[in-house]
């Protein structure tokens, strides 16, 4: 049976609330609503104790960034997962929201059912505190670090750190490799207070650098046919999947 999460939404449209009630229930969410007002939202956080908050970027009294900062300070690790909704696409607003602690930034109009599915996926990773899992598994971190050094990924570029955490996440949670754009990049972006698109670009750059300066024999030992002929370097997903699969297989053999 699907878990039921309580979701707090800044929405004052009573008609829309009634029409969407069945959608929330079908996707495993119990919805509560509050006005688009930062102070009232903070009061609702305390009274309703939601698992996830879907709030507008701009609200009365206190905006979403202000709410995020106060909530993070007051609730710490028990803070809900925050999703920010904006009426227009803006990389600057997205960066500001994610830097303040939001898990996801969505643009109107959106399909409510698809958004709830995505939030459910994000919940499974945010609530498991992926950052803590990574920091605790020191042995895995050392192993991935050694592999990246062998392949030739420079340690001083951002993509190096994004790659390392992405590989570790895929070793610990193999299913996330099937949702690189929707889950993996946002998870890494949240840890480093950046945007998923920047994570994607930085990882791609790191792979390109490794292919330009790396040892062909080492690359071939990890990626085989991928670097042969006209195929060229692997995609981000291929690179992460190949390394994480290799580590999981190795782990099973030594277990």
C-alpha positions, 0 to 999 in steps of 0.5 A, spaced: 500 500 500 502 506 498 504 511 503 500 517 505 504 523 505 501 530 508 502 536 503 501 543 505 499 547 499 498 555 498 492 555 495 486 559 496 481 556 490 476 552 494 473 550 487 480 547 485 481 544 492 475 540 491 476 538 484 483 535 486 481 532 492 481 525 488 488 526 485 491 527 491 488 521 494 490 517 488 497 519 489 498 518 496 497 525 499 493 528 504 492 535 502 491 541 507 491 548 504 493 555 507 493 562 504 499 565 500 501 568 506 508 567 509 506 568 516 500 563 515 504 558 512 509 558 518 503 557 523 500 552 518 507 548 519 507 548 526 500 546 527 499 541 521 506 538 521 506 536 513 511 532 510 512 536 504 510 543 502 508 546 495 508 553 496 508 559 491 515 563 490 512 570 492 507 570 498 504 576 502 508 578 509 514 573 508 516 570 501 518 563 500 525 564 501 524 567 508 519 561 509 525 556 507 530 560 512 526 560 518 523 553 517 530 550 516 532 554 522 527 552 527 526 544 524 533 542 522 533 535 520 525 534 521 524 540 516 519 538 511 521 537 503 519 544 500 517 545 493 517 552 490 512 554 484 513 560 480 509 563 474 515 564 470 521 560 468 527 564 471 534 561 472 536 566 478 529 565 482 530 557 481 538 558 484 535 562 489 530 557 491 534 551 491 540 555 495 535 556 500 533 549 501 528 547 496 528 540 493 524 542 487 522 548 483 516 547 478 513 552 473 506 553 472 502 550 468 503 543 470 500 537 471 498 535 478 498 528 477 505 528 474 507 533 479 505 529 485 509 523 482 515 527 482 514 529 489 513 522 491 520 520 488 523 526 491 520 524 498 523 517 498 530 521 497 530 527 501 527 523 507 532 518 507 537 524 508 542 522 502 547 527 504 548 523 511 548 516 508 554 519 503 558 522 509 557 515 513 559 511 508 567 513 508 569 506 504 565 507 498 567 515 498 574 513 498 573 507 493 570 512 488 575 517 489 580 513 487 577 511 481 575 518 478 583 519 479 585 513 475 580 515 470 583 522 470 577 527 472 581 533 475 579 534 483 579 541 482 573 542 478 566 542 480 564 536 476 568 531 480 564 532 486 558 532 483 560 525 479 563 522 486 556 523 489 552 521 483 556 514 483 555 513 490 548 515 490 547 510 484 551 504 488 546 505 494 540 506 490 540 503 483 533 505 481 535 512 481 539 511 475 533 511 471 531 518 473 537 522 472 534 528 470 528 528 475 531 525 481 539 524 481 541 531 479 536 535 483 539 531 489 546 533 488 544 540 486 540 540 493 547 538 497 551 543 493 546 549 493 546 549 485 541 547 480 540 541 476 542 544 470 549 546 472 550 539 475 548 536 468 553 541 465 559 540 470 559 532 470 559 533 462 565 537 462 568 533 467 567 527 463 570 531 457 576 533 460 577 525 463 577 523 455 582 528 453 587 527 458 586 520 461 590 514 460 586 510 454 588 503 457 585 505 464 578 508 460 578 502 456 578 497 463 572 501 465 568 503 459 570 497 454 567 498 447 564 505 449 571 509 447 572 505 441 571 507 434 566 513 432 562 512 439 566 517 443 565 518 450 560 515 454 554 520 456 553 522 463 548 516 465 552 511 461 559 514 465 555 513 472 551 507 471 558 503 469 562 505 475 556 504 480 554 497 477 562 495 477 562 497 484 555 494 486 558 487 483 564 488 486 561 489 493 556 483 492 563 478 490 566 480 497 560 480 501 
